[in-house]
Amino acid sequence: MARREISGSRAIVTGASSGIGRALAVELARQGASVVATARREDRLDELRATIESAGGTVVTVPGDVTDPATRRQLIKTARERFGGLDVLVNNAGVGAMGRFEEADPERLRRVMEVNFFAPVELIRLALPLLSQGTQPIIVNVSSILGLRATPYSSEYSASKFAMQGFSEALRTELIRNHVDVLVVSPGTTETEFFDSVLEKKGEPAWPEHTPVTPEAVAAATIRAMRKGRHAIIPYRWGRVFCWLNRLSPRLMDAIMARYS
C-alpha cells in the first residue's frame, strides 16, 4: 500500500522548463498535485502551464534562476500564498560541464557547484519550516549516477552530485524527527537537453552507446518511489549495472574509466 498520496499535495519543481523537471511537473499535476514550477526560460514555462492547465491541472509558474536568493524566496512565498503550504520539494535544476579538470577555468567549478549544490541546499533551508507543517512532506533531490561513480571529463559535475548525495543522506536522518522524507533520484542517460546546455565542452569520452530512457519514465519511477517512501533510486538499467560494478570492484572500474580518459 502506498505511503504517500500525490493527489492534493502541494509541490515546487525546479528546472521545470524541459527534461525530467518538466515531466515531473506534468505528472505531479496529472495525479492531482498543485505545482509551483520554476526555470529561467519563461517561454518554456508558459508552454508548460498551457499543457498542465489544458489537462485540468493546477500550476503556477515563477520564472527565475534558482541561484538567485530572490527567486528562492519567491518560490516559498508562492507556495504559501497560492496553495497554503508545501508538501513536496523537487530540486531538479542542474547544469553540467565537460572537459579535463586541468584545462578548466576555476569559475567552471564554482558555477556548477552554485547551481547543482548550493542553490538546492539553500532552497531546502528556506522550505523546511513550511515542509515541516505539510502533509507527508518529502524532499526529492535529482542527482545522477555520476554522484555514485565519477567519470572522466566530468569532475566538477560529479563532485556536485557526490556532494548532493552526501548532504541528502545526512539530512534524511536529521529530518526523521520532523517526519520529512528525503528521496535521491540518480538518473543515467536520459533523453533531455542537458548536453545542449553545458557550461563548457572541451572534449568527452567516447562511451559505448546505450539507449537512453525518457524523462517521462524517470518521472514515473520517481513518483512511484515517492509513494512507496523509498530513499534512493537509479531509474536506469545500465546505471544500476554501472554502480553495481563499482561496488564490486572499484579498481576494475578505475581501469575501465582510464580507457576513456
C-alpha positions as CSV (number, residue, x, y, z in Angstrom):
1,M,0.0,0.0,0.0
2,A,1.3,3.5,-0.9
3,R,2.8,5.5,2.0
4,R,2.2,8.9,0.3
5,E,-0.7,10.3,-1.6
6,I,0.1,12.6,-4.6
7,S,-3.4,13.9,-5.1
8,G,-4.0,17.1,-3.0
9,S,-0.3,17.6,-2.4
10,R,1.5,21.0,-3.0
11,A,4.8,20.9,-4.8
12,I,7.7,23.0,-6.0
13,V,9.6,21.8,-9.0
14,T,12.8,23.5,-10.2
15,G,14.3,23.2,-13.6
16,A,10.8,22.6,-14.9
17,S,11.2,24.0,-18.5
18,S,12.4,20.8,-20.0
19,G,13.5,17.2,-19.5
20,I,13.0,15.5,-16.2
21,G,11.8,18.6,-14.4
22,R,9.1,19.2,-17.0
23,A,8.0,15.6,-17.0
24,L,7.8,15.6,-13.2
25,A,5.7,18.8,-13.1
26,V,3.3,17.4,-15.7
27,E,2.9,14.1,-14.0
28,L,2.5,15.5,-10.5
29,A,-0.2,17.8,-11.8
30,R,-1.8,14.9,-13.7
31,Q,-2.0,13.0,-10.4
32,G,-3.7,15.8,-8.6
33,A,-0.8,17.9,-7.1
34,S,-0.8,21.7,-7.2
35,V,2.6,22.7,-8.7
36,V,4.8,25.7,-8.5
37,A,7.2,25.4,-11.5
38,T,10.3,27.4,-12.0
39,A,13.0,27.7,-14.6
40,R,14.9,30.5,-16.3
41,R,13.1,30.2,-19.7
42,E,9.8,32.0,-19.3
43,D,8.5,30.9,-22.7
44,R,9.0,27.3,-21.8
45,L,7.2,27.8,-18.5
46,D,4.3,29.4,-20.5
47,E,4.1,26.2,-22.6
48,L,4.3,24.0,-19.5
49,R,1.4,26.0,-17.9
50,A,-0.7,25.6,-21.0
51,T,-0.1,21.9,-21.1
52,I,-1.0,21.3,-17.5
53,E,-4.0,23.6,-17.5
54,S,-5.4,22.1,-20.7
55,A,-5.4,18.7,-18.9
56,G,-7.2,20.2,-15.9
57,G,-4.2,20.5,-13.7
58,T,-3.1,23.3,-11.3
59,V,0.2,25.1,-11.8
60,V,1.8,28.5,-11.0
61,T,5.0,29.4,-12.8
62,V,7.8,31.5,-11.3
63,P,10.5,32.5,-13.9
64,G,13.9,32.9,-12.4
65,D,17.3,31.5,-11.7
66,V,17.5,29.2,-8.6
67,T,20.9,30.6,-7.7
68,D,19.2,34.0,-7.1
69,P,18.1,34.2,-3.4
70,A,15.1,36.4,-4.6
71,T,13.9,33.6,-6.8
72,R,14.1,31.0,-4.0
73,R,12.2,33.3,-1.6
74,Q,9.5,33.9,-4.3
75,L,9.0,30.1,-4.7
76,I,8.4,29.6,-1.0
77,K,6.1,32.7,-0.9
78,T,4.1,31.5,-3.9
79,A,3.6,28.0,-2.4
80,R,2.4,29.5,0.9
81,E,0.2,32.2,-0.6
82,R,-1.3,30.3,-3.6
83,F,-1.6,26.8,-2.1
84,G,-1.4,27.3,1.7
85,G,1.7,25.3,2.2
86,L,4.2,22.8,0.8
87,D,4.4,19.0,0.8
88,V,6.9,18.2,-2.0
89,L,10.1,20.0,-2.9
90,V,11.8,18.7,-6.1
91,N,15.3,20.0,-6.7
92,N,15.9,19.2,-10.3
93,A,17.6,22.3,-11.8
94,G,21.2,21.5,-12.8
95,V,24.0,22.3,-15.2
96,G,27.0,20.4,-16.5
97,A,30.4,21.0,-17.9
98,M,32.7,18.6,-19.8
99,G,36.4,18.6,-20.2
100,R,39.6,17.7,-18.3
101,F,39.9,19.3,-14.9
102,E,43.5,20.6,-15.6
103,E,42.2,22.6,-18.6
104,A,39.3,24.2,-16.8
105,D,38.9,27.7,-15.5
106,P,38.2,27.8,-11.8
107,E,34.9,29.6,-12.5
108,R,33.6,26.5,-14.2
109,L,33.7,24.5,-10.9
110,R,32.2,27.4,-8.9
111,R,29.2,27.8,-11.3
112,V,28.5,24.1,-11.4
113,M,28.5,23.9,-7.6
114,E,26.4,27.0,-7.3
115,V,23.6,25.6,-9.5
116,N,23.8,21.9,-8.6
117,F,24.6,22.1,-4.9
118,F,24.4,25.5,-3.1
119,A,21.1,26.6,-4.7
120,P,19.1,23.4,-3.9
121,V,20.6,23.3,-0.4
122,E,19.6,26.9,0.3
123,L,16.1,26.3,-1.2
124,I,15.8,23.4,1.2
125,R,16.8,25.6,4.1
126,L,14.1,28.1,3.2
127,A,11.5,25.4,2.6
128,L,11.9,23.4,5.8
129,P,9.6,25.4,8.1
130,L,6.8,25.1,5.5
131,L,7.6,21.4,4.7
132,S,7.6,20.6,8.4
133,Q,4.0,21.7,8.6
134,G,3.0,19.9,5.4
135,T,1.2,16.6,4.8
136,Q,3.6,13.6,4.3
137,P,6.3,16.0,3.3
138,I,9.2,14.9,1.1
139,I,12.3,16.5,-0.5
140,V,13.3,15.0,-3.8
141,N,16.9,15.7,-4.9
142,V,17.6,14.8,-8.5
143,S,21.2,13.7,-8.6
144,S,22.9,11.4,-11.1
145,I,24.7,8.1,-11.3
146,L,27.8,10.2,-11.6
147,G,27.2,11.1,-8.0
148,L,27.8,7.4,-7.2
149,R,30.7,6.8,-9.6
150,A,32.6,9.6,-11.2
151,T,33.8,9.5,-14.8
152,P,36.5,11.3,-16.8
153,Y,35.7,14.7,-18.3
154,S,33.0,15.3,-15.6
155,S,35.0,16.0,-12.5
156,E,33.1,19.2,-11.5
157,Y,29.6,17.8,-12.3
158,S,30.4,14.5,-10.5
159,A,31.7,16.5,-7.4
160,S,28.5,18.5,-7.3
161,K,26.4,15.3,-7.4
162,F,28.5,13.5,-4.8
163,A,28.0,16.5,-2.6
164,M,24.2,16.2,-3.0
165,Q,24.3,12.5,-2.3
166,G,26.2,13.1,1.0
167,F,24.1,16.0,2.0
168,S,20.9,14.1,1.3
169,E,22.0,11.2,3.4
170,A,22.8,13.3,6.4
171,L,19.7,15.4,6.0
172,R,17.5,12.4,5.9
173,T,18.5,11.3,9.3
174,E,18.3,14.8,10.8
175,L,14.7,15.2,9.5
176,I,13.3,11.9,10.8
177,R,12.0,13.8,13.9
178,N,10.3,16.3,11.6
179,H,8.7,13.5,9.6
180,V,10.2,14.9,6.4
181,D,11.4,12.2,3.9
182,V,14.3,12.7,1.5
183,L,14.5,10.8,-1.8
184,V,17.6,10.9,-4.0
185,V,17.0,10.1,-7.7
186,S,20.1,9.2,-9.7
187,P,19.3,9.0,-13.4
188,G,21.6,7.7,-16.1
189,T,21.5,8.6,-19.7
190,T,18.1,10.3,-20.4
191,E,16.6,12.0,-23.4
192,T,17.0,15.6,-22.3
193,E,18.6,18.9,-23.5
194,F,21.3,18.5,-20.8
195,F,24.2,18.1,-23.2
196,D,23.0,21.0,-25.3
197,S,23.3,23.5,-22.5
198,V,26.5,22.5,-20.7
199,L,28.6,25.4,-19.5
200,E,31.6,24.3,-21.4
201,K,32.5,21.3,-23.6
202,K,36.2,20.7,-24.1
203,G,36.0,17.0,-25.1
204,E,34.1,14.0,-23.9
205,P,34.8,10.3,-23.6
206,A,33.8,8.0,-26.4
207,W,31.4,5.9,-24.4
208,P,29.7,2.8,-25.9
209,E,26.2,3.8,-26.8
210,H,23.3,2.8,-24.6
211,T,19.6,3.5,-25.3
212,P,18.6,6.5,-23.1
213,V,15.4,6.4,-21.1
214,T,12.7,9.1,-21.5
215,P,12.1,11.9,-19.0
216,E,8.6,10.6,-18.6
217,A,10.0,7.2,-17.5
218,V,12.2,8.8,-14.9
219,A,9.3,10.9,-13.7
220,A,7.0,7.9,-13.3
221,A,9.7,6.0,-11.4
222,T,10.3,9.0,-9.1
223,I,6.7,9.3,-8.3
224,R,6.4,5.6,-7.6
225,A,9.3,5.9,-5.2
226,M,7.7,8.9,-3.5
227,R,4.5,6.9,-3.0
228,K,6.4,4.0,-1.5
229,G,8.7,6.1,0.8
230,R,11.9,5.0,-1.0
231,H,15.2,6.7,0.0
232,A,17.1,6.3,-3.3
233,I,16.5,5.0,-6.8
234,I,18.5,4.6,-10.0
235,P,15.9,4.7,-12.8
236,Y,18.1,3.4,-15.5
237,R,19.1,-0.3,-16.0
238,W,22.6,0.4,-17.3
239,G,23.1,2.8,-14.4
240,R,22.3,0.1,-11.9
241,V,24.8,-2.2,-13.6
242,F,27.4,0.6,-13.6
243,C,27.0,1.3,-9.9
244,W,27.0,-2.4,-9.0
245,L,30.3,-3.0,-10.8
246,N,31.8,-0.1,-9.0
247,R,30.8,-1.5,-5.6
248,L,32.0,-4.9,-6.7
249,S,35.5,-3.7,-7.9
250,P,36.4,0.0,-7.7
251,R,39.9,-0.8,-9.1
252,L,38.4,-2.6,-12.1
253,M,36.1,0.4,-12.7
254,D,39.1,2.8,-12.5
255,A,40.9,0.7,-15.2
256,I,37.8,0.8,-17.4
257,M,37.3,4.6,-16.9
258,A,41.0,5.2,-17.7
259,R,40.5,3.8,-21.1
260,Y,38.2,6.7,-21.9
261,S,40.2,9.5,-20.2
